[in-house]
């Protein structure tokens, strides 16, 4: 992979993750649907959901934007190797502070989320 291609891929991944943040914040299940591969599973400790099960929940809940919550999502790390990437993000949603590990693959020239693992950060008294 040459330097130019790697920079382009990183730029595409960052833009995609920003769409993910916007989709989460606005509760926009259609924006989110386009980012995830149809066979993606979302996994949290003790919990497994298909993409479509999760999107149904997103579309039915009050969005963080409707709640007036701050848009404070952050990309913490991107690990890119060829046509695969692992993106670590912070997603403060409602009363939670989730860390998501998004597994991405580039297929037919397009990056898509093929796996999402997430868990709430352990609560500390320093907050």
C-alpha positions as CSV (number, residue, x, y, z in Angstrom):
1,X,0.0,0.0,0.0
2,X,1.5,3.3,-1.0
3,X,1.5,6.4,1.1
4,X,-1.1,8.3,-1.0
5,X,-3.5,5.3,-0.9
6,X,-3.1,5.0,2.9
7,X,-3.8,8.7,3.4
8,X,-6.9,8.4,1.2
9,X,-8.1,5.4,3.2
10,X,-7.5,7.1,6.5
11,X,-9.5,10.2,5.3
12,X,-12.4,7.9,4.1
13,X,-12.4,6.1,7.4
14,X,-12.4,9.4,9.4
15,X,-15.3,10.7,7.3
16,X,-17.2,7.5,7.7
17,X,-16.7,7.6,11.5
18,X,-18.0,11.2,11.6
19,X,-21.1,9.9,9.8
20,X,-21.4,7.2,12.4
21,X,-21.2,9.8,15.2
22,X,-23.8,12.0,13.4
23,X,-26.1,9.0,12.9
24,X,-25.9,8.0,16.6
25,X,-26.4,11.6,17.8
26,X,-29.4,12.3,15.5
27,X,-30.9,8.7,15.8
28,X,-30.7,8.5,12.0
29,X,-31.0,4.7,11.4
30,X,-30.8,5.1,7.6
31,X,-27.4,6.9,7.8
32,X,-26.2,4.2,10.1
33,X,-27.6,1.4,7.9
34,X,-25.4,2.5,5.0
35,X,-22.2,2.3,7.2
36,X,-22.7,-1.3,8.3
37,X,-22.4,-4.4,6.3
38,X,-25.8,-6.3,6.4
39,X,-24.2,-9.3,8.2
40,X,-22.6,-7.2,10.9
41,X,-23.2,-8.2,14.6
42,X,-23.0,-5.7,17.4
43,X,-21.6,-7.2,20.6
44,X,-21.4,-6.0,24.2
45,X,-20.7,-8.1,27.3
46,X,-23.7,-10.5,27.5
47,X,-25.4,-9.0,24.5
48,X,-25.6,-9.8,20.8
49,X,-27.6,-8.0,18.2
50,X,-27.9,-8.0,14.4
51,X,-27.5,-4.7,12.5
52,X,-31.2,-4.6,11.9
53,X,-32.2,-5.3,15.5
54,X,-29.9,-2.5,16.6
55,X,-31.2,0.0,14.0
56,X,-34.8,-0.7,15.0
57,X,-33.8,0.3,18.6
58,X,-32.0,3.4,17.4
59,X,-35.0,4.5,15.4
60,X,-37.4,4.0,18.3
61,X,-35.5,5.8,21.0
62,X,-35.3,9.5,21.7
63,X,-32.1,10.7,20.1
64,X,-29.2,12.4,22.0
65,X,-29.8,15.5,19.8
66,X,-33.5,15.6,20.8
67,X,-32.4,15.3,24.5
68,X,-30.1,18.3,24.0
69,X,-27.0,16.2,24.7
70,X,-23.6,17.5,23.8
71,X,-21.9,16.2,20.6
72,X,-18.8,14.9,22.3
73,X,-17.9,11.8,20.3
74,X,-14.2,11.2,19.6
75,X,-11.9,9.0,17.5
76,X,-9.4,7.6,19.9
77,X,-7.3,5.4,17.5
78,X,-7.3,4.1,14.0
79,X,-5.2,1.0,13.2
80,X,-5.1,0.5,9.4
81,X,-3.5,-2.5,7.7
82,X,-4.3,-2.8,4.0
83,X,-8.0,-3.4,3.5
84,X,-8.8,-3.8,7.2
85,X,-9.0,-1.3,10.0
86,X,-9.9,-1.2,13.7
87,X,-11.2,2.1,14.9
88,X,-11.6,2.9,18.7
89,X,-14.1,5.6,19.5
90,X,-15.6,7.2,22.5
91,X,-19.4,7.6,22.3
92,X,-21.0,9.4,25.3
93,X,-24.6,8.4,24.8
94,X,-27.2,9.3,27.4
95,X,-25.8,8.4,30.8
96,X,-23.1,6.1,29.4
97,X,-19.6,6.5,28.1
98,X,-19.2,3.8,25.6
99,X,-15.9,2.7,24.0
100,X,-16.7,1.1,20.6
101,X,-14.2,-1.0,18.7
102,X,-15.4,-0.8,15.0
103,X,-14.0,-3.5,12.7
104,X,-13.9,-2.2,9.1
105,X,-13.2,-4.0,5.8
106,X,-12.7,-2.4,2.4
107,X,-14.7,-4.4,-0.1
108,X,-15.5,-3.4,-3.7
109,X,-13.6,-0.1,-3.0
110,X,-15.9,0.8,-0.1
111,X,-15.2,0.8,3.7
112,X,-17.9,-0.7,5.8
113,X,-18.3,-1.6,9.5
114,X,-18.4,-5.4,9.7
115,X,-18.2,-5.8,13.4
116,X,-18.9,-3.6,16.4
117,X,-17.9,-4.4,20.0
118,X,-18.8,-1.9,22.7
119,X,-18.9,-1.6,26.5
120,X,-19.6,1.2,28.9
121,X,-16.5,2.6,30.6
122,X,-16.3,1.6,34.3
123,X,-17.6,4.4,36.5
124,X,-15.0,6.4,38.5
125,X,-15.5,8.9,41.2
126,X,-13.1,11.3,39.5
127,X,-15.8,12.5,36.9
